[in-house]
Amino acid sequence: MLVKYIFLCTTVLILIGCGGSTSTVEENTTITLQPPLVDPKKPFAIEGYPKKTAHIYERYHFQPKADSDSNNPLTFSIENKPSWAEFNTTTGLLEGYLSPGSDGNYSDIHVSVSNGSEVVSLSPFSVEVLPAIDIAHKFGKATQGTDSSYHYYQPASNTIDDDDTTYNHTSGGSDGKNWLQIELPSPTKVSKIVIQNANGNSHRLTNAKVYLRDTPYDGSTDEKNLLKTLKATNSVQIIDLTPPKSGTYLLIKGEQRDEDNRHIHLKRVEVYGQTPAAPVFETEDRKYLISGTTRTGTKITTVHAVDYQDDPITYSIVQNVPFSINNNGEITVRDTLTAPVYAFDVEISDGIDTTRERFTINVTVKNVIEKVLTSGDVRNTKVTEEELIQAAREEIDSLRKGDSLIFDIYQNGNISYTPESNSQYINILADVKEVSPLLYGNKNRVLAAAGKKAESRFSIFGSNPLSFFGNGKNLNYEPYMKRVFAWLLAGEPVDTHILKKNQNIVLSYTTNTSAIKSWIEDNYPKWSIKRCNDKNTLESCYDGADLIILGHSGNDHDAQAIQTLLPKVVTQATPVLYLHDSWGTNSLADTIASFFGIAFPYAGNYWDNDAASWQNVSLMQRSFFENFGYESIDTMLHHFQDQDYNFDWGKCKKSDGTMDENGDECSAVVGLKSQFHDGASKVKNLMSLLDRQKKDIFKTRNYRLQKLLALLGDKFRQDIVFPMDKVTTDDTTFMKSYYADHAVYNYRTINPVQPDMGNFSRSDFSDITPTTKTVHMTTKNPFRAAGVYVLPNKTVKITRLDDNHSVATKVFINSLRSGATHQYQKNGYKRPKYLQSTHIEVKPHESIYMTSPYGGPLEIAFNKNGAKVSFKIENIGVHPVWSEFDTNPDKDGDFMAALDADKYDWAEIVTSAFEVHSTRDKMLDSIHNFRWGSASALAEATKTYASSNPMSLAGYKGPGIEAVADIVNYTTHKGIPIYNADFVKHMNADQAACGSGCSGNPYDAYWAFDPIAHGDIHEVGHSLERALFRLKGWELHSSTNYYAYYTQMRYNQYVEANGLEEKYYKTNSHIPKHVFKKQYETLQSCVNATNTTSCMQTYWDSSNYSSQSLFNIEAMMYAQKYAEGDYALTNGFHLLGRLHILERYLAKDAKKDWENAKDKLGFENYSIDEINAIDANDWLLVSLSWATGLDYRPFFDMYGQPYSDKASTQVEDYGYKAVKKVFFAEDIDSGFILPSNTAGDYLNKTEVPVDGHTSYPY
């Protein structure tokens, strides 16, 4: 009653007052009474949009809405209710669980509602229940314990791709990494799981267990989560869960045992059940940074969400902020931005359930570009990538216009200047704002440059224009040269009146001095000229100079004097003109060039013979701008700005040459080079140059463009998420990441860590306390591990402590080759491309610093061997490193402890001639190999089998290389030198730049290092093999594998000699026994043919490297058995060492004095022209015979291998005993590298005649 009374009182007061005395209304006063604000009667209605389809295992729900102005309760009713559903007559909710057997079409469903006086109904509807959805396929995310660096890796995603032709592949389980995990919507009520092994090797599933967990796999399991132990079968295995079990992570864990044979390779994993009802945000990044000047209507981001029942999702922003969101999830600016930060909630709804998440948008300030250029830090200075891109494009536009000086010099005239070949051109190293081209050639060489240094103006010519003028040449350029003089003397604007005044000119170390002096005297008689060439009096001699003209006619001592004096010269605002008179250079020229931020390249303009011929200065400027790469950078930035990269990846090629979007050779993709690669490559060159120059541009006022480009890379780097695929990843997102790879610049103190470095490394090293380490080493080419780890975004300082100026040292981070990152392979962009940093020189007693966004092991490169050098390295981590040079008796234990601590993702083993740079996981695999078991054992095996054995077989001598008597005695007999090899071989156990393993130094591979593995010694062999060891038409690998066979034979001889168990023997499958048999049977079928060569050709045409390699192995077997005297061989493989000796002497020295050397090589009948033209068949026939004292012509004839009359005559002249037509048979695979078996030991095999009728004995 009180409420009603107050309302009444208020109403009456409007009319006459309330509770007071009576009063009268004044005359002529009109009072209008307004009707009450009451809504008109609403019609009774029901509405709703029921789902027309549902799936088995789902929970179906439909909630209609009814509106009525009646106070009576509403009562809902239904006709033709599905049997699986429940209906609430009070709320109208229709819902039910769709169990197996519920599938079908449920039609003519009527839902009505009554308010007691009226009944309204929805239109009849139907619900079709469809088969269950495979949740793993549609929503799952698959991961596994083994990453792509595993040799037989197949991705985890293959198990849930609904394609039975694909499968995943983990390692075998000795490392515990044989697990597969499917992340499901959280949580999922799982009712059924279907699992099927890949075809074959069903035993690998033995004792594999299936778990359903709430948390991701962390190496431990709880048996309460165990669903089933799988059987060793290739048949489908089904797990039915009644009642359903709730969980988020389905784990399939293989059995762990010493034998590495419990791989998980499944072609099918299906999961069925009930997913969460409420919609879920898929967008993880909910913080954004935008410019304060962002226009209304600009899209900020797209919020992605999923509803697991495929209900439509609506999006809304809860608070009142200047942003809006549409039903595609696009957030845009809708009003002026006035605050620095906006925090608001985005709500998503499927009509019944809602989910809400907080989003934050930060807004930058107006002068943010200048702030970030000063700070050099994109993390702590709020700047958007759009602002950086725009600022960079504006800077490029200013460079496009060119330096005002050249327009003032040349005005509107045509330009013609020919410096001739005996001149230099100029490589500009400094910022273009410090040094810019003054004269640009039509072959894109800078012929002259000008700039400002401190308070001084300077100009540098790669030639001597004044000398040309005196000889009547290049006179078209003479007026411009006078304007250059005017600018040097008085600056801009150029005023030639200054030339008429008295000037004091110094000529210092000039060449063609008389020509310079004559030209000045002829043109400017008021100028006084003084020569200053005495290094001891230079400073006083330069006093009072209005202009110093320098040349390069001086020695090292003069260079030192100039180096000391030039800083004083430019501080005193004395202008400098440098004139060069040769294609060569010396220390004086290089000193002057370096000081002014340029360089003279080797041989200069001698080969290019560039000259300038332009109609006007604008054309010259435009040519420089485009060829220097600015236009290509701007093109790239424009695409980033518009976010419109869109490539047709179908133009890529696979290794077989066919076009396929999943191919990784993409040079034919239209626009990829012009729109991205040209610009990105130029950026990379700019950054590498700065690093090599040790230039910290953030401590200078210039280099604005380089700063912006580096900061843009920093900015992009913060948002990279690996892995990526060029087809499925948005092209602009992909190219931003690839740009960031190109834009790495390390010579600075702030370089934000890249949060996601893919499979290269973790990014969080917060648990590492940086330390300082002094490193002493003896130099050895090409580089050595420093034994320390550069932490990302930690500035490392490196000081060289020694005085040894005879050796150059350069430091760099990571030994990884860029080719080992396969950005264009399918799902291959898994980490940054350019992980190995620029090599930076450190001179004696010099300190340098650098900061990397990636970090990694530090390496030091040298230009010579045997020097003692020392370094102090500060602010670094110490990763697991085992070194032969470490005298710590507990180093094995310390190394294993460091690996087990799992603080770093990389580890290294250092021996005298071989270093292994390995991922931690692969290093553990290497150590745990049952043949080694410790780092010391692995290192010792590496020295013997991966280094000494292959190098000695290749005919080298040197530190750590075994001197093999069969080879050494032969060289003494023939008087041929053995060449020295003294370098460090490197292996990256990581990813291969090509194939599964890729040769080089370092070579890299997907497998863990093993010093006797075929793959490792195969890659070593690639750097040792020679083309002359392959007969005409044979493939590359036919000469590669001998080093692996030999190493494994030597290891097996060690196993045999020490009585080790059978399991320790190493086998090799690359020339199996059936290859021996087929080759023998082919020889038998052709030996009596009219034309053996033609008969055998069919065999050779269809042969591969195995059959081709067997040719030489048979030759080795014969030599081991029949070579005598000075030619005798205890091991037939040593014949290859002799061939190396002959080939190397021929290639290195013999041709220099052929007439005196050819007798040593057995080619006394050959002229130098004939030996230069010799083919592999002739060389190998002659050299095999010369190396064994046997005539190998019958051997070649038996194999149908042709040779010339010249080679035949040469061998005939030796008078050696002809080999017999026999074949050495093998009865087991790998038998020729194994001890005793039926066919014989190692190369000492059963001999059978090649006579056309004898059967193969095995």
Number of C-alpha atoms within 10 A of each C-alpha: 6 7 8 8 10 10 11 12 14 12 13 12 12 11 12 14 14 14 9 8 7 8 8 6 10 7 6 6 6 8 9 6 8 6 6 6 6 6 6 7 9 10 9 16 17 19 16 14 12 15 17 13 16 22 23 21 23 23 19 22 18 17 17 18 14 20 14 17 11 14 8 11 11 18 16 22 18 17 11 13 17 19 10 13 15 14 19 14 16 12 16 21 18 20 17 17 17 24 16 11 10 19 17 14 14 18 15 14 16 16 26 22 26 20 19 12 7 11 16 16 17 16 13 13 15 17 19 16 20 15 16 19 20 19 23 25 22 15 17 22 16 24 18 24 20 27 19 17 20 20 20 16 17 19 20 27 23 22 31 27 20 17 11 16 12 19 25 26 29 27 25 24 24 20 18 19 23 26 30 26 23 27 24 24 20 14 17 22 23 26 19 18 21 15 21 23 27 22 15 10 15 19 15 22 26 17 17 21 19 24 21 24 21 16 11 14 19 6 10 6 13 9 10 9 16 15 19 16 16 20 17 15 18 18 13 11 15 15 16 14 14 9 9 16 19 18 20 20 24 28 25 28 29 30 23 20 13 14 10 16 20 29 27 31 32 25 25 24 28 22 26 23 25 27 22 16 18 18 26 21 16 10 12 8 11 12 12 15 17 19 20 19 13 18 14 14 13 13 16 17 15 14 21 14 18 18 18 18 21 12 16 13 19 18 23 17 20 12 12 8 15 15 22 19 21 14 13 13 19 16 22 19 18 16 14 14 19 10 12 14 13 18 13 16 15 21 18 27 20 19 16 12 10 16 15 17 13 13 15 15 18 19 22 22 16 12 9 18 20 12 16 20 19 15 15 24 19 24 15 9 17 18 28 22 20 17 20 26 20 16 18 22 23 14 16 19 14 11 18 16 12 22 18 10 20 21 16 18 23 20 13 12 14 15 18 17 22 19 24 16 19 18 24 33 32 22 19 20 18 22 19 19 15 17 22 21 26 24 23 26 24 14 13 18 24 24 26 22 24 24 23 19 20 13 12 19 21 26 24 28 23 24 25 22 24 23 22 20 17 16 11 9 16 17 17 14 18 16 11 18 16 15 19 24 23 21 24 25 23 17 15 13 12 18 15 16 9 15 19 13 11 13 19 16 20 24 23 25 24 23 20 16 15 12 18 21 18 15 16 17 14 10 12 15 15 15 17 16 18 16 18 20 18 14 18 11 11 17 17 9 17 22 13 12 19 20 23 24 21 23 23 24 19 20 13 12 13 21 21 14 17 22 16 12 15 18 14 13 22 18 12 13 17 22 25 27 19 25 27 26 22 20 21 17 19 14 16 23 23 17 20 21 19 17 15 23 18 20 21 22 15 12 17 24 26 17 10 15 18 25 22 19 17 18 12 16 23 17 13 24 22 16 16 22 18 14 13 14 16 22 20 24 25 21 17 22 24 17 16 19 18 10 14 12 20 13 16 14 22 15 20 22 20 16 9 7 10 11 18 15 21 21 20 21 19 22 13 15 16 15 14 18 17 14 20 23 20 18 23 25 18 18 25 21 14 20 24 22 17 23 23 15 16 18 16 18 19 19 12 10 9 15 17 21 20 21 22 23 28 24 27 24 24 26 22 22 26 17 15 22 17 18 16 23 19 22 18 10 13 15 16 18 19 21 22 22 24 24 25 28 21 25 28 28 31 26 26 21 19 19 26 22 22 26 17 22 21 18 19 20 17 17 19 15 13 8 7 13 10 17 13 16 17 15 15 14 16 12 23 20 17 18 25 27 26 24 22 25 26 29 28 23 21 22 21 23 17 22 19 21 18 15 13 15 11 10 17 17 21 17 22 22 24 23 24 27 20 14 15 23 22 20 21 20 21 16 18 18 22 21 25 26 21 22 24 20 22 22 17 24 20 20 19 20 15 13 15 17 19 24 23 27 24 28 25 28 26 22 20 23 21 20 15 16 15 13 16 13 19 18 21 15 23 20 18 24 25 21 23 27 27 23 21 15 10 11 8 10 8 9 17 17 12 15 21 17 12 18 21 13 10 13 18 24 19 25 27 25 24 23 19 19 22 20 24 26 26 27 23 25 20 23 26 21 18 23 21 17 17 13 16 17 14 18 24 17 13 20 25 15 19 24 19 20 24 26 24 24 25 26 24 23 28 25 30 25 20 16 12 17 22 17 18 16 12 20 27 20 16 21 19 12 12 16 13 18 16 20 13 12 16 18 19 21 22 23 27 28 32 28 29 25 21 16 13 16 23 25 21 17 18 23 25 32 28 25 24 26 27 23 25 25 20 21 19 24 27 24 24 28 24 19 13 17 21 17 15 18 23 24 22 14 10 19 17 15 18 22 25 24 24 24 29 27 26 23 27 26 26 19 23 22 17 13 18 17 9 9 10 12 9 9 9 14 19 19 18 18 11 16 20 18 18 14 17 23 20 14 22 24 18 17 25 21 17 23 23 15 14 9 12 19 19 13 19 21 15 11 16 18 10 8 15 15 18 19 22 21 22 17 17 22 20 20 22 24 24 25 28 22 17 17 21 13 8 15 20 20 23 13 17 24 24 23 30 24 24 26 23 25 25 25 21 20 18 19 11 10 12 21 17 12 10 18 14 11 19 19 15 18 21 20 22 15 15 18 13 16 9 12 17 12 9 15 17 17 20 22 19 22 24 27 23 24 24 25 26 27 23 23 23 29 23 15 21 20 16 22 24 20 21 16 19 13 10 14 21 16 12 21 26 17 12 15 11 15 14 16 19 16 18 18 25 23 25 28 21 16 18 20 26 30 24 24 17 14 14 12 20 19 15 22 26 21 23 15 17 16 16 24 15 16 12 12 14 18 12 13
